[in-house]
Amino acid sequence: MIFYFSGTGNSKWIAQQLAQVQQEELISIAAELQQKDNPFRYQLRNNEKIGFVFPIYSWGIPPIVLEFIRKIDLVEYHHHYLFFVCSCGDDIGLAKEMFIKSVHRKGWECQSGFSVIMPNNYVLMKGFDTDSKEVEQRKLEEAVPTVTEINDLLAKRVQNTFHCVKGKFAYVKTRLIYPLFVKYQITAKPFYATDDCIACKLCEKACPVKNIKVDGKPIWSNNCTSCLACYHICPRQAIQYGKETRGKGQYFNPNVRI
Ligand SMILES: Cc1cc2nc3c(=O)[nH]c(=O)nc-3n(C[C@H](O)[C@H](O)[C@H](O)COP(=O)(O)O)c2cc1C
């Protein structure tokens, strides 16, 4: 069973590769959370692997993923093989520790974890932009053997194996900046559509949590996860976030369908 969350497709692409090779069911965290009266009970088969795949947000785990972990019940969990794979533009800080702690609280044990460097999609602050087309291409190419290697390790059910890029100042990034990001930055309020909007509804379709309704122009509700799918998918680059996104690039994983 592989649970995934993804905004611009990087994590979805990874999750798809893993599910195919490990022959595990692929489950969208966002879709599960939208189902009314969902009991959040997942019956485990003997010996199946449990994976969580998600992007890194501000050197931590997206709150929607933590919420899902808190809510779910893995029925007949008996020390099943459990792992995570996160996608990031550069580094993950102490997200590994955050993940291990969140599953530990549930009484589960994490056997392995990996980070995969993918094209960056974060553009909401000064100094942050998408990668150049060359870097984007290189990252996409290098991710292929990295994911193959992860699949090999998962097939062997490696224990206590963590291949993660922690980066510099990990403590400050995860313990100080991440909580501020969660408190103040996860909001759709600054989003707006310019007159270039053609009401194509791609933003509505791409939003993993169905937080956008297009009525002439997109209207955001208050369930935004800050995944930036709406900004990046727009064919006219009509979606902007305050002044932060002016003149910035766009990226959406080319191997994933929305
Ligand atoms: C809100 C937000 C915060 C991010 N923070 C980080 C970060 O701390 N470190 C990093 O390397 N990449 C960061 N990124 C980049 C994404 O983790 C990366 O592009 C990821 O592969 C996107 O996955 P997705 O396409 O599945 O949504 C951030 C992206 C977003 C949207």
The ligand as an SDF file (V2000), in Angstrom:
LIG
                    3D

 31 33  0  0  0  0  0  0  0  0999 V2000
    5.4500   25.0850   -0.0570 C   0  0  0  0  0  0  0  0  0  0  0  0
    6.7000   24.4310   -0.5780 C   0  0  0  0  0  0  0  0  0  0  0  0
    7.8290   24.3370    0.2030 C   0  0  0  0  0  0  0  0  0  0  0  0
    8.9900   23.7130   -0.2770 C   0  0  0  0  0  0  0  0  0  0  0  0
   10.0660   23.5710    0.5420 N   0  0  0  0  0  0  0  0  0  0  0  0
   11.1490   22.8760    0.1170 C   0  0  0  0  0  0  0  0  0  0  0  0
   12.2530   22.6230    0.9920 C   0  0  0  0  0  0  0  0  0  0  0  0
   12.2410   22.9800    2.1680 O   0  0  0  0  0  0  0  0  0  0  0  0
   13.3290   21.9880    0.4970 N   0  0  0  0  0  0  0  0  0  0  0  0
   13.3910   21.5440   -0.8020 C   0  0  0  0  0  0  0  0  0  0  0  0
   14.4040   20.9840   -1.1910 O   0  0  0  0  0  0  0  0  0  0  0  0
   12.3440   21.7290   -1.6510 N   0  0  0  0  0  0  0  0  0  0  0  0
   11.2210   22.3770   -1.2180 C   0  0  0  0  0  0  0  0  0  0  0  0
   10.1570   22.5710   -2.0540 N   0  0  0  0  0  0  0  0  0  0  0  0
   10.2100   21.9850   -3.4080 C   0  0  0  0  0  0  0  0  0  0  0  0
    9.4360   20.6620   -3.5070 C   0  0  0  0  0  0  0  0  0  0  0  0
    9.6610   19.8690   -2.3690 O   0  0  0  0  0  0  0  0  0  0  0  0
    9.8270   19.8650   -4.7390 C   0  0  0  0  0  0  0  0  0  0  0  0
    9.7960   20.6120   -5.9030 O   0  0  0  0  0  0  0  0  0  0  0  0
    8.9280   18.6340   -4.8490 C   0  0  0  0  0  0  0  0  0  0  0  0
    9.5160   17.7030   -5.7000 O   0  0  0  0  0  0  0  0  0  0  0  0
    7.5280   18.9570   -5.3260 C   0  0  0  0  0  0  0  0  0  0  0  0
    6.7910   17.7570   -5.3250 O   0  0  0  0  0  0  0  0  0  0  0  0
    5.3920   17.5750   -6.0360 P   0  0  0  0  0  0  0  0  0  0  0  0
    5.6250   17.8440   -7.5210 O   0  0  0  0  0  0  0  0  0  0  0  0
    5.0270   16.1420   -5.7970 O   0  0  0  0  0  0  0  0  0  0  0  0
    4.4320   18.5170   -5.4440 O   0  0  0  0  0  0  0  0  0  0  0  0
    9.0040   23.1890   -1.5970 C   0  0  0  0  0  0  0  0  0  0  0  0
    7.8560   23.3080   -2.3850 C   0  0  0  0  0  0  0  0  0  0  0  0
    6.7120   23.9130   -1.8930 C   0  0  0  0  0  0  0  0  0  0  0  0
    5.4890   24.0010   -2.7590 C   0  0  0  0  0  0  0  0  0  0  0  0
  1  2  1  0
  2  3  1  0
  2 30  2  0
  3  4  2  0
  4  5  1  0
  4 28  1  0
  5  6  2  0
  6  7  1  0
  6 13  1  0
  7  8  2  0
  7  9  1  0
  9 10  1  0
 10 11  2  0
 10 12  1  0
 12 13  2  0
 13 14  1  0
 14 15  1  0
 14 28  1  0
 15 16  1  0
 16 17  1  0
 16 18  1  0
 18 19  1  0
 18 20  1  0
 20 21  1  0
 20 22  1  0
 22 23  1  0
 23 24  1  0
 24 25  2  0
 24 26  1  0
 24 27  1  0
 28 29  2  0
 29 30  1  0
 30 31  1  0
M  END
$$$$
